[in-house]
Amino acid sequence: MAANPWQRPTTKNFSVLLKLLPFLRGRYGLFALYLLSLLLSAAGSLALPQGARFLLDHGIVQTRMLLIASIVLFILGLFTVTARAAREALATWIGQGIVADLRQQVFAHVLRLPAPFYESFRTGEVISRLSSDVTILRFGLAGVLGGALQSGLTLVGALLLMVTTLPLLVLPGFLILPPLVWINLRAGRLQRHYSRLEQDYLADLSAHTEESLNGIRVVQAMTQETAAEARYRADIVHLLEQVRRRIRVQVGASLVSGALIFGLLSVMLYLGGWLVVHGRAQMGMLAAFLIYALMATSSLSTLGSLWGQLGRLAGATERLLALLDETPEETRASAVEPPIPVAVSHKNPPASLRFVDVSFRYPSRPDIAALHHIDLDVAPGETLALVGASGAGKSTLFSLLLRHYLPETGHILLDGQDLRALRLHELRRQIAIVPQQAVIFSMSIADNIRMARPEATEAALRRAVQAARVDEFAERLPQGLQTHVGEKGVALSGGQRQRIAIARALLRDPRILILDEATSALDAENERLIQEALALLTADRTTLVAAHRLATIVHAHRIAVLDAGHLIALGTHRELLRECEPYRHFAELQGLGSHGALSQAPDTEESGFYIR
């Protein structure tokens, strides 16, 4: 089994969080204010015990002093609360901004990743990274990372003040610190491991949900609801098992740490009380020291509980940034040859194509050759049909022409220029494809068609709509072309979706047209309407047609016969009937052999893709 180049990342340290620093760009001022509010809130919290120390050491000798102390305490508390509120608001705003930028950048990047990426990476897992992992970041940046900074700063400040207040009482802390740190580090590593597994199982849940709902009609038709539910339930069981393990580690670490901390506080209280009783320390000093000790141990405990959550945050960050590390299509192609500009005009003449000794293997199936040394010329304005059984290589040729993949050997030339030397966007701007299953988005009919050329005028849109016969059914809809068609065009029939795809291709006005089984899933009436629209679409364009039904392509200029990735014959329908046994057998199975009506039909007959 071939190794998957897109393995799920595993986080071993928190350095990945530093990769989020570039996303602070444009927020440096807010971040400086956040750090200032962080310092002020910590300073305010650390100053409060000094007030208690002063009152206890000097006593309350008059009402005036009590009033002053109360006012000072109120002002100090208000200052601390205000700084803390500002810190939390700034942390939330900065975190949300970083997450929004990261989400947008990852989504834009994913749209430009090459086809091989999606062979090995399930769509549901990408969705999971853009949803559950982003959610972890959204709450983690402000809550976990901000909390860790606050607790760390408070811990350092409290320890320093403990040393300056009663240094002798700090000594027992050095005895308990090593086991306390070890417990929290160990628990943090385990929580990070289980959190990473949680995220992986969440990704599996998203992938299974996406697959099951996309294929819901097949699931229901094959009565596989119970099986799909069982797979989903198994993933939930695995997920809950990791949650249970993480919680068990978290609770265990909290119990042991809590016992050690309160044991330490008890020892400190006893020793401090002994010092006060024997006149070696004042009551205010002991009270302040114990408050600082509580603050330090509380901060240490918080850091321990946040340690595992920081690992979860780091894991989510790495999973998202791993997508950004993937090389997009244009960059991959540019590494092969420097791209050169191509002049694109809707008035350009039809393109010429040449496939020169083209061989190819899919990255996910490196042991199987999809194409073997294909040599093929397509003249400007020619309609070339590709015929062959499923898996013969028809769609693979189309994928190479669209440069979803690069040939393993050989070259594909457009007007004499290697496709690898052309800018990807400019190349694809010259091509339109009408697939077997039209891809319709959850938007209006007009917006679906405009995807081909967003800048097209209303008149151009109307011409494409009329030529593809879209207006015939759109006029009966509540809002005409502005009617929303639902997810994947569920509100439309197969023929209606296909006509939208043809209108999209017409509006694009391409130099090269690809028809990939464009009518194979339609009934006779819809096929007739689609064929009439396709006749307009193929006129004066270089056209490549893949079809199983020969009746739709017998009047192509030439027909190429593919078998297991080999080009075995090339010619007209009549020539292939005479000279190519596999083609003749294929035609006879469909009633188009030597005795079929179409075997003697003149090339001008309006049947299939008739040439104008």
VEXBADO-344751 format. One record per residue (C-alpha): residue in three letters; x, z, y. Coordinates in steps of 0.5 Angstrom, whole numbers, padded with zeros to 4 digits, always signed. Layout:
AlaXZY ...
***
This chain:
Met+0000+0000+0000 Ala+0003-0002+0007 Ala+0004+0003+0012 Asn+0000+0004+0017 Pro+0003+0003+0024 Trp-0002+0007+0028 Gln-0002+0013+0024 Arg-0005+0019+0027 Pro+0000+0023+0032 Thr+0002+0030+0030 Thr+0005+0035+0035 Lys+0010+0039+0034 Asn+0011+0042+0041 Phe+0008+0042+0048 Ser+0013+0037+0051 Val+0007+0032+0051 Leu+0004+0036+0056 Leu+0009+0034+0061 Lys+0007+0026+0060 Leu+0001+0028+0064 Leu+0005+0029+0070 Pro+0005+0022+0073 Phe-0003+0023+0073 Leu-0002+0028+0079 Arg+0000+0022+0083 Gly-0004+0022+0089 Arg-0006+0030+0088 Tyr+0000+0033+0090 Gly-0003+0036+0096 Leu-0008+0039+0092 Phe-0003+0042+0087 Ala+0001+0045+0092 Leu-0005+0049+0094 Tyr-0007+0051+0087 Leu+0000+0054+0086 Leu-0001+0057+0093 Ser-0008+0060+0090 Leu-0005+0062+0084 Leu+0001+0066+0087 Leu-0004+0069+0092 Ser-0009+0071+0086 Ala-0003+0074+0082 Ala+0000+0078+0088 Gly-0007+0081+0090 Ser-0008+0083+0083 Leu-0001+0086+0082 Ala-0002+0090+0089 Leu-0008+0094+0087 Pro-0005+0099+0082 Gln+0000+0101+0088 Gly-0006+0103+0092 Ala-0008+0108+0087 Arg-0001+0110+0086 Phe-0001+0112+0094 Leu-0007+0116+0093 Leu-0006+0120+0087 Asp+0001+0121+0090 His+0000+0123+0097 Gly-0007+0126+0096 Ile-0014+0125+0100 Val-0013+0130+0105 Gln-0018+0128+0110 Thr-0024+0123+0110 Arg-0021+0118+0115 Met-0015+0117+0110 Leu-0021+0116+0105 Leu-0024+0111+0109 Ile-0018+0107+0111 Ala-0016+0107+0103 Ser-0023+0104+0102 Ile-0023+0099+0107 Val-0016+0097+0105 Leu-0018+0096+0098 Phe-0024+0092+0100 Ile-0020+0087+0104 Leu-0015+0087+0098 Gly-0020+0086+0093 Leu-0024+0080+0097 Phe-0017+0077+0098 Thr-0016+0077+0091 Val-0023+0074+0089 Thr-0022+0069+0094 Ala-0015+0067+0092 Arg-0018+0067+0085 Ala-0024+0063+0086 Ala-0020+0058+0090 Arg-0015+0057+0084 Glu-0021+0056+0079 Ala-0024+0051+0084 Leu-0018+0047+0085 Ala-0016+0047+0078 Thr-0022+0044+0075 Trp-0022+0039+0081 Ile-0015+0037+0079 Gly-0016+0037+0072 Gln-0023+0033+0072 Gly-0019+0028+0076 Ile-0013+0027+0071 Val-0018+0026+0066 Ala-0022+0021+0069 Asp-0016+0017+0071 Leu-0013+0018+0064 Arg-0020+0016+0061 Gln-0020+0010+0065 Gln-0013+0008+0064 Val-0014+0009+0056 Phe-0020+0005+0056 Ala-0017-0001+0060 His-0011-0001+0056 Val-0015-0001+0049 Leu-0019-0007+0052 Arg-0012-0011+0052 Leu-0010-0009+0045 Pro-0008-0014+0040 Ala-0013-0016+0034 Pro-0008-0013+0029 Phe-0009-0006+0032 Tyr-0016-0007+0030 Glu-0015-0009+0023 Ser-0012-0002+0022 Phe-0015+0003+0027 Arg-0022+0004+0026 Thr-0027+0003+0032 Gly-0030+0010+0031 Glu-0023+0013+0032 Val-0022+0010+0038 Ile-0029+0012+0041 Ser-0027+0019+0038 Arg-0021+0020+0042 Leu-0024+0017+0048 Ser-0030+0022+0047 Ser-0028+0029+0043 Asp-0021+0029+0045 Val-0022+0027+0053 Thr-0027+0033+0052 Ile-0022+0038+0050 Leu-0017+0035+0056 Arg-0023+0036+0061 Phe-0024+0044+0059 Gly-0017+0045+0057 Leu-0013+0043+0063 Ala-0017+0048+0068 Gly-0018+0053+0063 Val-0013+0053+0058 Leu-0007+0051+0062 Gly-0009+0054+0068 Gly-0010+0061+0064 Ala-0004+0060+0061 Leu+0000+0059+0068 Gln-0004+0065+0071 Ser-0003+0070+0065 Gly+0005+0068+0065 Leu+0005+0069+0072 Thr+0002+0076+0072 Leu+0006+0078+0065 Val+0012+0077+0069 Gly+0010+0080+0075 Ala+0007+0086+0071 Leu+0014+0087+0067 Leu+0018+0087+0074 Leu+0013+0092+0077 Met+0014+0097+0071 Val+0021+0097+0071 Thr+0021+0099+0078 Thr+0016+0104+0077 Leu+0018+0108+0071 Pro+0024+0104+0067 Leu+0024+0109+0062 Leu+0017+0108+0059 Val+0019+0100+0058 Leu+0024+0102+0053 Pro+0019+0102+0047 Gly+0016+0096+0049 Phe+0023+0092+0047 Leu+0021+0095+0040 Ile+0014+0092+0040 Leu+0016+0086+0043 Pro+0019+0082+0038 Pro+0014+0083+0032 Leu+0009+0081+0038 Val+0012+0075+0040 Trp+0013+0073+0032 Ile+0006+0074+0031 Asn+0003+0070+0036 Leu+0008+0064+0035 Arg+0006+0064+0028 Ala-0001+0064+0029 Gly-0001+0059+0035 Arg+0003+0054+0030 Leu-0002+0055+0025 Gln-0008+0054+0030 Arg-0005+0048+0032 His-0004+0045+0025 Tyr-0012+0047+0024 Ser-0014+0044+0031 Arg-0010+0038+0029 Leu-0014+0037+0023 Glu-0021+0039+0026 Gln-0019+0033+0031 Asp-0018+0028+0025 Tyr-0024+0030+0022 Leu-0028+0029+0028 Ala-0025+0022+0029 Asp-0028+0021+0021 Leu-0034+0023+0023 Ser-0035+0019+0029 Ala-0032+0013+0025 His-0037+0014+0020 Thr-0043+0015+0025 Glu-0041+0008+0028 Glu-0041+0005+0022 Ser-0047+0007+0019 Leu-0051+0006+0025 Asn-0048-0001+0026 Gly-0050-0003+0019 Ile-0057+0001+0019 Arg-0061-0004+0017 Val-0056-0005+0011 Val-0056+0002+0009 Gln-0064+0002+0009 Ala-0064-0004+0005 Met-0060-0002+0000 Thr-0063+0005+0000 Gln-0056+0008+0001 Glu-0059+0013+0006 Thr-0057+0019+0001 Ala-0050+0016+0000 Ala-0048+0016+0007 Glu-0051+0023+0009 Ala-0047+0025+0003 Arg-0040+0022+0006 Tyr-0042+0025+0013 Arg-0044+0032+0010 Ala-0037+0032+0006 Asp-0033+0031+0013 Ile-0037+0036+0016 Val-0035+0041+0010 His-0028+0039+0011 Leu-0029+0040+0019 Leu-0032+0047+0018 Glu-0026+0049+0013 Gln-0021+0048+0018 Val-0025+0051+0024 Arg-0026+0057+0019 Arg-0018+0057+0017 Arg-0017+0057+0025 Ile-0022+0063+0027 Arg-0019+0067+0021 Val-0012+0066+0024 Gln-0014+0067+0031 Val-0018+0074+0029 Gly-0012+0076+0024 Ala-0007+0075+0030 Ser-0012+0079+0035 Leu-0013+0085+0031 Val-0005+0086+0029 Ser-0003+0084+0036 Gly-0009+0089+0039 Ala-0007+0095+0034 Leu+0001+0094+0036 Ile-0001+0094+0044 Phe-0006+0100+0044 Gly+0000+0103+0039 Leu+0005+0102+0045 Leu+0000+0104+0050 Ser-0001+0111+0047 Val+0006+0112+0046 Met+0007+0110+0053 Leu+0001+0115+0055 Tyr+0004+0120+0051 Leu+0011+0120+0054 Gly+0009+0119+0061 Gly+0005+0125+0061 Trp+0011+0129+0058 Leu+0015+0126+0064 Val+0009+0128+0069 Val+0008+0135+0066 His+0016+0137+0066 Gly+0016+0134+0074 Arg+0020+0128+0072 Ala+0015+0123+0075 Gln+0009+0123+0079 Met+0001+0122+0077 Gly+0001+0116+0081 Met+0007+0113+0078 Leu+0004+0114+0071 Ala-0003+0111+0073 Ala+0001+0105+0076 Phe+0005+0104+0071 Leu-0001+0104+0066 Ile-0005+0099+0070 Tyr+0001+0095+0070 Ala+0002+0096+0062 Leu-0005+0094+0061 Met-0004+0088+0065 Ala+0002+0086+0062 Thr-0001+0087+0055 Ser-0007+0083+0057 Ser-0004+0077+0059 Leu+0001+0077+0053 Ser-0006+0078+0049 Thr-0009+0072+0053 Leu-0003+0068+0052 Gly-0003+0069+0045 Ser-0010+0067+0044 Leu-0009+0061+0049 Trp-0002+0059+0044 Gly-0007+0055+0039 Gln-0011+0052+0044 Leu-0005+0050+0048 Gly-0003+0046+0041 Arg-0010+0043+0041 Leu-0009+0041+0048 Ala-0003+0038+0046 Gly-0005+0034+0040 Ala-0011+0031+0044 Thr-0006+0029+0050 Glu-0002+0026+0044 Arg-0007+0022+0041 Leu-0010+0019+0048 Leu-0003+0017+0050 Ala-0001+0014+0043 Leu-0006+0009+0045 Leu-0003+0008+0051 Asp+0004+0007+0048 Glu+0001+0001+0044 Thr+0003-0006+0047 Pro-0002-0010+0050 Glu-0003-0017+0048 Glu+0000-0020+0054 Thr+0006-0016+0054 Arg+0007-0018+0046 Ala+0007-0025+0048 Ser+0011-0025+0054 Ala+0017-0022+0049 Val+0017-0028+0045 Glu+0017-0033+0051 Pro+0016-0032+0059 Pro+0009-0034+0061 Ile+0009-0040+0065 Pro+0003-0041+0070 Val-0003-0046+0068 Ala-0007-0050+0073 Val-0014-0049+0070 Ser-0020-0053+0073 His-0027-0054+0071 Lys-0026-0061+0072 Asn-0020-0062+0068 Pro-0020-0067+0062 Pro-0021-0065+0055 Ala-0015-0062+0052 Ser-0010-0065+0046 Leu-0008-0060+0041 Arg-0003-0060+0036 Phe-0002-0055+0030 Val+0006-0056+0028 Asp+0008-0053+0021 Val+0003-0047+0022 Ser+0004-0042+0017 Phe+0001-0035+0018 Arg-0001-0028+0014 Tyr-0005-0023+0017 Pro-0001-0016+0018 Ser-0006-0012+0014 Arg-0005-0017+0008 Pro+0002-0019+0008 Asp+0003-0021+0001 Ile-0003-0026+0002 Ala-0001-0033+0006 Ala-0008-0035+0010 Leu-0005-0041+0012 His+0001-0046+0009 His+0004-0051+0013 Ile-0002-0054+0017 Asp+0000-0060+0021 Leu-0006-0063+0025 Asp-0007-0067+0031 Val-0013-0067+0036 Ala-0014-0072+0041 Pro-0017-0070+0048 Gly-0025-0071+0047 Glu-0025-0071+0040 Thr-0030-0067+0035 Leu-0026-0064+0029 Ala-0030-0061+0024 Leu-0026-0056+0019 Val-0029-0055+0012 Gly-0028-0051+0006 Ala-0030-0045+0002 Ser-0030-0038+0005 Gly-0023-0036+0006 Ala-0020-0043+0007 Gly-0017-0041+0014 Lys-0022-0044+0018 Ser-0023-0038+0023 Thr-0016-0036+0022 Leu-0014-0043+0026 Phe-0019-0041+0031 Ser-0016-0034+0032 Leu-0009-0037+0033 Leu-0012-0042+0038 Leu-0014-0036+0042 Arg-0008-0033+0041 His-0011-0026+0038 Tyr-0005-0027+0033 Leu+0002-0031+0033 Pro+0004-0036+0028 Glu+0009-0034+0023 Thr+0012-0040+0023 Gly+0011-0047+0027 His+0008-0048+0033 Ile+0001-0049+0037 Leu+0001-0054+0043 Leu-0004-0055+0048 Asp-0003-0061+0052 Gly+0004-0061+0049 Gln+0006-0054+0051 Asp+0007-0048+0046 Leu+0001-0043+0047 Arg+0006-0038+0047 Ala+0009-0040+0053 Leu+0002-0040+0057 Arg-0001-0034+0060 Leu-0006-0031+0056 His-0011-0030+0061 Glu-0010-0038+0063 Leu-0010-0040+0056 Arg-0017-0037+0054 Arg-0020-0039+0061 Gln-0020-0046+0058 Ile-0023-0044+0051 Ala-0031-0042+0050 Ile-0033-0040+0043 Val-0040-0040+0040 Pro-0040-0035+0034 Gln-0044-0035+0028 Gln-0047-0028+0030 Ala-0048-0028+0038 Val-0045-0022+0041 Ile-0050-0020+0046 Phe-0049-0014+0050 Ser-0054-0008+0053 Met-0055-0012+0059 Ser-0060-0017+0062 Ile-0060-0024+0059 Ala-0057-0027+0066 Asp-0051-0022+0066 Asn-0050-0023+0059 Ile-0049-0031+0060 Arg-0045-0029+0067 Met-0040-0026+0063 Ala-0037-0033+0061 Arg-0036-0034+0069 Pro-0038-0028+0073 Glu-0037-0032+0080 Ala-0041-0038+0078 Thr-0047-0040+0083 Glu-0054-0039+0081 Ala-0055-0046+0081 Ala-0050-0047+0075 Leu-0053-0041+0072 Arg-0060-0044+0072 Arg-0057-0051+0069 Ala-0053-0047+0063 Val-0060-0044+0062 Gln-0064-0050+0062 Ala-0059-0054+0058 Ala-0059-0048+0052 Arg-0066-0048+0052 Val-0066-0040+0054 Asp-0071-0041+0060 Glu-0076-0043+0054 Phe-0077-0036+0052 Ala-0074-0032+0058 Glu-0080-0034+0062 Arg-0085-0031+0057 Leu-0081-0024+0058 Pro-0083-0019+0063 Gln-0077-0020+0068 Gly-0075-0027+0066 Leu-0067-0027+0066 Gln-0067-0020+0069 Thr-0070-0017+0062 His-0065-0012+0059 Val-0064-0014+0051 Gly-0062-0008+0048 Glu-0056-0006+0044 Lys-0053-0012+0041 Gly-0059-0016+0043 Val-0064-0012+0038 Ala-0070-0015+0042 Leu-0069-0022+0041 Ser-0069-0027+0035 Gly-0063-0030+0032 Gly-0064-0036+0035 Gln-0065-0033+0042 Arg-0059-0030+0041 Gln-0055-0036+0039 Arg-0058-0040+0045 Ile-0055-0035+0050 Ala-0049-0036+0047 Ile-0049-0043+0048 Ala-0051-0042+0055 Arg-0045-0037+0056 Ala-0041-0043+0053 Leu-0044-0048+0058 Leu-0043-0044+0064 Arg-0036-0043+0062 Asp-0035-0050+0062 Pro-0029-0050+0058 Arg-0024-0056+0056 Ile-0024-0053+0049 Leu-0030-0051+0045 Ile-0030-0047+0038 Leu-0036-0047+0034 Asp-0035-0042+0028 Glu-0041-0043+0024 Ala-0046-0043+0030 Thr-0052-0045+0026 Ser-0051-0043+0019 Ala-0056-0037+0020 Leu-0062-0040+0023 Asp-0068-0043+0021 Ala-0069-0051+0021 Glu-0073-0051+0028 Asn-0068-0046+0031 Glu-0063-0050+0028 Arg-0066-0057+0031 Leu-0066-0054+0038 Ile-0059-0051+0038 Gln-0056-0058+0035 Glu-0059-0061+0042 Ala-0056-0056+0046 Leu-0050-0057+0043 Ala-0050-0064+0043 Leu-0049-0063+0051 Leu-0044-0058+0050 Thr-0039-0062+0046 Ala-0040-0068+0050 Asp-0033-0070+0054 Arg-0030-0064+0051 Thr-0025-0063+0045 Thr-0029-0059+0040 Leu-0027-0055+0033 Val-0033-0054+0029 Ala-0033-0050+0023 Ala-0039-0051+0018 His-0041-0050+0011 Arg-0047-0054+0012 Leu-0044-0061+0012 Ala-0051-0064+0015 Thr-0049-0061+0021 Ile-0042-0064+0022 Val-0042-0071+0018 His-0042-0075+0025 Ala-0036-0071+0028 His-0030-0076+0029 Arg-0026-0073+0024 Ile-0027-0068+0018 Ala-0021-0063+0016 Val-0022-0060+0009 Leu-0018-0054+0008 Asp-0017-0050+0001 Ala-0014-0043+0001 Gly-0010-0044+0007 His-0008-0051+0005 Leu-0010-0058+0009 Ile-0012-0062+0003 Ala-0015-0068+0007 Leu-0017-0071+0013 Gly-0022-0077+0015 Thr-0029-0079+0017 His-0035-0077+0012 Arg-0035-0083+0009 Glu-0027-0083+0008 Leu-0027-0077+0005 Leu-0033-0078+0000 Arg-0029-0084-0003 Glu-0022-0081-0003 Cys-0023-0073-0003 Glu-0026-0070-0010 Pro-0027-0063-0007 Tyr-0030-0066-0001 Arg-0034-0070-0005 His-0036-0065-0010 Phe-0038-0060-0004 Ala-0042-0066-0001 Glu-0046-0067-0008 Leu-0048-0060-0008 Gln-0051-0061-0002 Gly-0055-0067-0003 Leu-0050-0071+0001 Gly-0046-0075-0004 Ser-0045-0082-0005 His-0053-0083-0007 Gly-0055-0078-0001 Ala-0058-0081+0005 Leu-0053-0079+0010 Ser-0047-0082+0006 Gln-0049-0089+0009 Ala-0052-0087+0016 Pro-0049-0090+0022 Asp-0044-0086+0026 Thr-0049-0086+0032 Glu-0055-0083+0028 Glu-0057-0077+0032 Ser-0056-0072+0026 Gly-0052-0066+0026 Phe-0047-0066+0032 Tyr-0048-0073+0035 Ile-0043-0076+0039 Arg-0045-0078+0046 
***
